[in-house]
Amino acid sequence: MYCLRGVPSRPLPIQAEEQKMKISARNNIKGKIKNVVLGPVSAEVVLNVAPGIDIVAVISANSAKALKLKKGKKAYAVIKASSVMVATE
């Protein structure tokens, strides 16, 4: 299981079309959208999850539109990874 330092990892029910949806990803972090940069193919979404802690995701532009993402909207960072790598020079 992976967790951002200082942010507890716990499964959360996520609201989807009036039904609570369960998800297998263990890292569900609630936050507020700080910025959305919409491009022709992809969108960069900055989610503030704690004071001074942002998570940045790149998703398809179609997904950003379908989710109606905009600054100030509450959202979740759902992280599912089989590995985390760290590199230095």
C-alpha positions in Angstrom: 0.0 0.0 0.0 1.3 3.5 -0.9 0.5 6.7 1.0 1.6 10.3 0.8 3.5 11.3 3.9 1.1 12.7 6.5 -2.0 11.8 4.5 -3.9 8.7 5.9 -4.8 6.0 3.4 -8.3 4.7 3.7 -11.0 3.4 1.3 -13.7 6.0 0.7 -17.1 5.7 -0.9 -17.2 7.9 -4.0 -20.5 9.4 -5.1 -21.4 8.5 -8.7 -24.8 9.2 -10.3 -26.6 9.1 -6.9 -25.0 5.8 -5.9 -22.0 5.2 -3.7 -19.3 3.4 -5.6 -16.6 1.3 -4.0 -13.2 1.3 -5.6 -10.3 -1.1 -5.1 -7.6 1.6 -5.0 -6.5 2.1 -1.4 -5.2 5.6 -1.7 -8.3 7.9 -2.0 -7.4 11.4 -0.9 -10.1 14.1 -0.7 -9.2 17.6 -1.8 -10.3 20.7 -3.7 -9.4 21.5 -7.3 -6.9 24.4 -7.3 -6.5 24.6 -11.1 -7.5 22.9 -14.4 -5.6 23.5 -17.6 -7.6 22.1 -20.5 -5.8 21.3 -23.7 -7.1 19.8 -27.0 -6.3 16.2 -25.9 -5.4 16.2 -22.2 -6.1 18.3 -19.1 -3.8 19.0 -16.1 -5.7 19.0 -12.8 -4.1 20.3 -9.6 -5.8 19.0 -6.5 -5.0 20.6 -3.1 -5.2 17.9 -0.5 -3.8 19.7 2.5 -2.2 23.1 3.2 0.8 23.2 1.0 0.3 19.8 -0.5 -0.9 19.5 -4.1 -1.4 16.4 -6.3 -1.2 16.9 -10.1 -2.8 14.6 -12.5 -3.0 14.5 -16.3 -6.2 13.1 -17.6 -8.0 13.1 -20.9 -9.8 16.4 -21.9 -12.9 14.3 -22.4 -12.8 13.0 -18.8 -12.3 16.5 -17.4 -15.3 17.7 -19.3 -17.4 14.7 -18.3 -16.5 15.2 -14.6 -17.2 19.0 -15.0 -13.9 19.8 -13.2 -13.5 23.4 -12.2 -11.6 25.4 -9.7 -13.0 25.1 -6.2 -14.9 21.8 -6.8 -14.3 19.0 -4.3 -12.7 15.9 -5.8 -10.7 12.8 -4.9 -7.2 11.8 -6.0 -7.5 8.1 -6.5 -4.0 6.5 -6.7 -3.5 2.9 -8.0 0.0 1.9 -8.6 1.9 -1.3 -8.8 5.2 0.4 -8.0 6.7 3.7 -7.0 10.2 4.5 -8.2 12.7 7.1 -7.0 15.7 8.2 -9.0 18.5 10.7 -8.6 21.5 11.8 -10.8 
